[in-house]
Amino acid sequence: MSSKALARLWFGVTAVVVVAALVIQIVALVPPQGRYVSFGGRVANLFTYFTIISNVLVLVTSAAFARGRGTSPLMRVLWLDALVGIVVTGVVYQVALAGLYQLHGLGLAADILLHRVSPVLCVLGWLLFAPRVLAWRTVWWSLAYPLVWLAFTLFRGAIDGYYPYPFINADNLGYGQVALNCLLIGVFFIALASGARVADPQLRRGPAETRSADR
């Protein structure tokens, strides 16, 4: 199998794994639970989680790479957001969230795929197969994703009192502590994005690489 075919296979498998994880997670929401009465409300709320959005970005970019695409300026930003977002997801989950909930059955299966398997597949895909297309402007544009998510989450929480994660719950912690928590995670995000940019051109060239002139 050629390196190009192997790369497409890897990203195709990654996309399939994320699709399966999302489907399992949605199915797990069918029984009434939580504060949302309707199934539609529970599904809509699911897609406000940083974890879920990051996995969707992994899905979109992996599917693009599997098709031999994904090097446009927009896709480069989405790819960096997917990579850094899913790493942040995995690390924050292990440090702050693992063990807070007792999961079983479908919920446990989705949890493992979304928080553990997807991050590993995405990072290995970057290390081994991804085209080396990251530029410094890609890093700056990638910051829009966490900032927009944070603004939306805090605004929504101030209105209806719902926060997807305990470390961002301003009602319980106060805005000062939430600001500190977000600052620490934000610094981590920037460090990861910058580190990925620095390391990217040093890694083995992806089979479908289009190098950026903005170094």
Secondary structure, 3 states (H helix, E strand, C coil): CCHHHHHHHHHHHHHHHHHHHHHHHHHHCCCCECCECCHHHHHHHHCCCHHHHHHHHHHHHHHHHHCCCCCCHHHHHHHHHHHHHHHHHHHHHHHHHCCCCCCCHHHHHHHHHHHHHHHHHHHHHHHHCCCCCCCHHHHHHHCHHHHHHHHHHHHHHHHHCCCCCHHHCHHHHCHHHHHHHHHHHHHHHHHHHHHHHHHHHHCCCCCCCCCCCCC
